[in-house]
Amino acid sequence: MLGEVKVRRVAPDQVDDLVAAQNEMFSDYVIPMRVSREFFLEFLRSVGGKFSNVHVAMEGGRIVGYVNPVVDGRESWVGGIGVIPDCRKRGIGARLMEVAEEFSRAEGAEDISLEYILGNTRAERLYQRLGYRQNRTYLSAEGRPERFAGFGDMPEKATLAEVLELHERAYGDTCWQKRKAFSIIQSAKGAECYKVDGGFVLVRKIESNGYIPYLGVVPEKRRQGVATSLAKFALNRLHELGAFKVVLYNVNDDAQTLRLLDQFGFGVTMKQVELRKTL
């Protein structure tokens, strides 16, 4: 029973309360996370979300859960959901998912997607019980920056417009987090953007970590060494920037990508399962 827990839209003055609650929710996650107010709002924008569309589960004056439903035309997705540890097993997660679906349906969406980290059996059971079915799998990986002398065509700086054009062609069949324009726009704000004929790459350094948020090759240029060349350039550039390690998120889990990761000594750190449901 939910008892006194009520689900409603978040209030404008609840940003800090929600960030604090989220840090409590994910303190025992498969990968424990702690975020700042700035990081939370940036992530919200990167998945296309609006703070005003976030729904929170309230018990008295305390946020005990939240869900972030995002709608883009006929497609919707859950850009974050969580319940604080001492309030689990009370049906709050299921109720939040129902609210996300109701919101998405009212906004015109016809299907809804979400992701969970492989190994999070609690989440897997909940989503399967609610009728979600596996669509595909993605992975994250970590490696080291390297110094390369020569990596094919020298990439040149790219404008956001050029990146968006290449992104649309290269990321048509990837997870929602990677193929949506708002996601790459947000990533490009803090990254260096480069292009070659038929491909592009973004590199970013935050503290001691390097990131390659996007590396894309248009279909007609694939299997010609363009991805390998861009990877060498990106790793060399992050070496120049002084990154200690390099992190990749939401990369396709396919034979070609795995060969590329193995070539550069990257190890898979996490797999994510994308689920989908018709509304």
Phi, psi and omega in degrees: 000144180280340180062233183271007180285128179234141180255128179209172176293146180294147177275151182303330183267016183256016182302306183296323177296321180291320178298315179297318179294319180297320178298327175288320180299321187257015179292333179243025180293167176308317171240101183305137183230144173221124186237158175268170176302316183296317181295318181299314181292324178294317178297320179303316179292324184293335178262008177085009184277161173240135181303325182293343180266353178293138176248139182239147172265122184249134171239105191066233178259016185251133174280120180247355178190162177205161173215144181241089178278136181235135182236133175225095183067235181271001182246142176222163178206162178262110182268028178143135176206145179193156176225137181294148188308317186281002178243010179284168180065028177239009179084008183291318180299317179296319179295320178297320178295320177299318179296318178299319179292317179298316178299314182296317180297318180294332179273002175100006180286148180250342173213162184223141181237161173201171178227150171222155180281129179303127185111344177274078187295329179299313179293318180302315180296319180299311184293322177295321179296329180274001175097013179276143182232146184297136180251311178194176183234143177233166181222160172241153184212159178227146178206194181243145173292150181225156175265122179243140174251096181096122180213042179082211180298133180288117178296152176241159180302140182243144174280164178298321179298319179293320178297317181297321180294315179291322179299317181299322181281327186271335188245027183295329185240057178232181182294159185301327181294334185260331187268351181277138185299322183296331180292314181286330176299315179295318180294322184293336182300325182249015186237164169268133185247130181227157180218156167227181178294107176090007180203167179206162177210145174246137175232144182212141176239127176234113186056238183265358183262141173255148181228144170241084185297327182216136168217111187230145176229132181292152187308318185288350180253002182285157181062030176238012178087005183293316181297318179297317179297316179294323178296317178299317179298314183297317180293323177294317181295319179292329173297316178297325181282352176088022178290143180273321176218166182237134184241136175240137179238146173051057178262144180303136177267078179223169186299319182296315180294319180297323176296319180295317178298317180296323180301325183257011176072028178274139176253139178288127182253340185196146173239140179240139180254127176266128178245154180220151179216139174278131182276000000 
